[in-house]
């Protein structure tokens, strides 16, 4: 397939035409980054990509290569993130393709009401990601160091008791702490999503909380301050908190 396709990164809603100065290059092989007017202050951020590389057959082959997909996912994300200062940004899925600019604009026009509802919900709001991990391996190593080379039967039994406590008591407490943290931070956000499917053990650690929060841009500082307050009360060694963002509101569209 040698035709040129229209690739859409995101929709941007803003009172003024967005500036394209300093926008990242975008997908490998793409050219002519441009704005397509969808009306009502909504713009499609689009580019041209070669059909021989992004046509259906080529895309199917590329999707089998994680490195190929990963590079393009990062390129896609860089363009979307450039427009985050706009009042509302609706990111499109990776590899959103149309046969022409007209087809892309027509698609948005047909879904105009639903898109307007989404834009209204995410306007001046961005996503923050929060993970709470319990370093089980680290906690067990701490117990081992505390009972280095037990010299008696009683010391040996104390070591065994403390190691069992890591799983029976400390893990239960850590999970409860993750639940409390999620509820506390959800109260600081417009909306919250907990990704329970990814909250599973990984080698040497346990992922206890994987959540996304939709936060007004003007409250980002207050959200981070609330996280600092709430994590001070966790009171359990081995818990690691990771906050990422702000991101486009992928989990809320």
C-alpha positions in Angstrom: 0.0 0.0 0.0 1.7 3.2 -1.2 -1.1 5.7 -0.3 -0.7 8.3 2.4 -2.8 7.9 5.5 -3.9 10.5 8.1 -2.7 9.7 11.6 -4.5 11.4 14.5 -2.7 11.9 17.8 -5.4 13.7 19.9 -8.2 16.2 19.9 -7.6 19.5 21.5 -10.3 21.9 22.7 -9.2 25.5 23.1 -10.6 29.0 22.4 -7.6 29.8 20.1 -6.0 27.8 17.4 -3.2 25.7 19.1 0.4 26.6 18.2 2.5 24.0 16.5 5.8 25.5 17.4 8.2 23.1 19.1 5.9 20.1 18.7 7.9 16.8 18.8 8.4 15.1 15.5 5.9 12.4 16.2 5.7 8.9 14.6 8.6 7.6 12.7 8.0 8.2 9.0 5.4 10.8 9.6 5.4 14.3 8.1 3.3 17.5 7.8 2.0 17.7 11.4 -1.1 19.9 11.2 -4.4 20.9 12.8 -7.8 19.9 11.4 -10.7 22.1 12.4 -13.6 20.1 13.8 -15.6 23.1 14.8 -16.6 24.4 18.2 -13.0 25.1 19.2 -12.0 21.4 18.7 -8.9 20.6 16.7 -7.5 17.3 15.5 -3.7 17.0 15.8 -2.8 15.0 12.7 0.0 14.0 10.4 0.6 12.1 7.2 2.1 8.6 7.4 3.1 6.3 4.5 0.6 3.5 3.8 3.5 1.1 3.0 4.6 1.3 6.7 1.2 1.9 8.5 -1.2 0.1 6.2 -3.1 -2.8 7.6 -0.7 -5.6 6.6 2.4 -3.6 7.6 0.8 -2.6 10.9 -0.1 -6.2 11.7 3.6 -7.2 11.2 4.8 -4.3 13.3 2.5 -5.1 16.2 4.4 -8.4 16.6 7.6 -6.4 17.4 7.5 -4.9 20.9 10.4 -2.6 20.2 8.7 -1.3 17.1 5.5 -0.6 19.0 7.2 0.8 22.0 9.2 3.4 20.0 6.0 4.6 18.3 4.0 4.6 21.5 6.6 7.0 23.0 6.6 9.2 19.9 2.8 9.3 20.0 2.8 10.2 23.7 5.3 13.0 23.2 3.0 14.8 20.8 -0.1 14.3 23.0 1.8 15.6 26.1 2.9 18.7 24.2 -0.7 19.9 24.2 -1.5 19.3 27.9 -1.5 23.0 28.7 -4.7 23.3 26.6 -8.0 23.4 28.4 -8.9 19.9 27.3 -7.0 17.2 25.5 -8.6 13.9 24.4 -5.8 11.4 23.5 -6.5 9.0 20.7 -5.5 5.4 20.8 -2.1 4.4 19.3 -2.4 3.9 15.5 -5.7 5.8 15.0 -5.6 6.0 11.2 -7.9 7.3 8.4 -7.7 7.3 4.7 -7.9 11.1 4.5 -8.2 14.3 6.6 -11.9 14.5 5.5 -12.6 11.0 6.9 -10.9 11.9 10.2 -13.0 15.1 10.6 -16.1 13.3 9.6 -15.5 10.6 12.2 -15.3 13.2 14.9 -18.4 15.0 13.6 -20.4 11.8 13.8 -19.4 11.3 17.4 -19.7 15.0 18.3 -22.1 14.7 21.2 -20.2 12.0 23.0 -16.9 13.7 22.4 -18.4 17.0 23.8 -19.4 15.1 27.0 -16.0 13.7 27.5 -14.3 17.0 26.8 -16.5 18.7 29.4 -15.6 16.1 32.0 -11.9 16.3 31.5 -11.6 20.0 30.9 -8.7 21.5 32.9 -8.1 18.1 34.5 -5.2 15.8 34.2 -4.3 12.3 35.3 -1.9 11.3 38.1 -0.8 7.7 38.6 -0.1 6.3 42.1 1.5 3.0 43.0 2.2 1.5 46.4 4.6 -1.4 46.4 5.6 -3.6 49.4 9.2 -4.7 49.2 8.7 -8.2 50.7 12.2 -9.2 49.8 13.7 -6.2 51.5 11.6 -6.8 54.6 12.6 -10.4 54.8 16.2 -9.5 54.4 15.9 -7.1 57.3 14.5 -9.9 59.5 17.3 -12.2 58.4 19.9 -9.5 59.4 18.2 -9.0 62.8 18.6 -12.8 63.4 22.0 -13.3 61.9 23.3 -16.8 62.7 20.9 -17.8 65.6 23.0 -19.4 68.3 20.2 -21.2 70.1 17.0 -23.1 69.5 15.0 -20.2 71.0 16.7 -17.7 68.6 16.1 -20.0 65.7 12.4 -20.2 66.6 12.2 -16.4 67.0 13.7 -16.0 63.5 11.1 -18.4 62.0 8.3 -16.6 63.9 9.4 -13.2 62.5 9.7 -14.5 59.0 6.2 -15.9 59.2 5.0 -12.6 60.5 6.2 -11.0 57.3 3.5 -12.8 55.3 0.8 -13.3 58.0 0.8 -9.9 59.6 2.9 -7.4 57.8 1.4 -8.2 54.3 -2.1 -7.9 55.7 -1.3 -4.6 57.3 0.4 -3.3 54.1 -2.7 -4.2 52.0 -5.0 -2.4 54.5 -2.6 0.6 54.2 -3.0 0.5 50.4 -6.8 0.5 50.7 -6.7 3.5 53.1 -4.4 5.4 50.9 -6.5 4.9 47.8 -9.7 6.0 49.6 -7.9 9.1 51.1 -6.5 10.2 47.7 -9.8 9.5 45.9 -11.4 12.1 48.1 -8.8 14.6 46.8 -9.6 13.9 43.1 -12.6 14.5 40.8 -12.5 10.8 39.9 -10.4 7.7 40.6 -9.8 4.3 39.0 -8.1 1.4 40.7 -6.4 -1.1 38.3 -6.8 -4.2 40.3 -5.8 -6.4 37.4 -2.2 -5.2 37.7 -2.1 -5.4 41.5 -0.2 -8.7 41.6 3.0 -10.0 42.9 6.2 -9.3 41.0 9.7 -10.8 41.7 10.9 -9.5 45.0 8.0 -7.2 45.6 4.2 -6.9 45.8 2.2 -4.3 44.0 -0.5 -3.3 46.5 -2.0 -0.3 44.7 -2.1 0.8 41.1 -4.5 3.7 40.7 -5.2 6.7 38.5 -6.7 10.0 39.7 -8.4 12.7 37.7 -7.2 16.0 39.3 -8.0 19.6 38.4 -4.9 21.3 37.2 -5.3 24.1 39.8 -5.4 21.5 42.5 -2.2 19.5 41.5 -0.2 21.0 44.3 -2.8 20.3 46.9 -3.1 16.7 45.6 0.7 16.1 46.0 0.6 17.7 49.5 -2.3 15.4 50.5 -0.2 12.4 49.3 2.7 13.5 51.5 0.4 13.8 54.5 -1.2 10.4 54.0 2.1 8.5 53.3 3.6 9.8 56.5 1.0 7.8 58.4 1.7 4.5 56.6 3.9 3.4 59.4 5.3 0.3 57.8 8.8 -0.2 56.6 9.1 -1.7 53.1 6.3 0.4 51.6 7.4 2.3 48.5 5.2 5.1 47.1 5.5 6.2 43.4 3.6 9.2 42.0 3.7 9.9 38.3 2.2 12.6 36.1 0.6 14.7 35.1 -0.6 12.6 32.1 -3.3 12.9 29.5 -6.5 11.4 31.1 -6.3 8.0 29.4 -8.2 6.2 32.2 -11.1 8.6 32.3 -12.2 8.8 28.6 
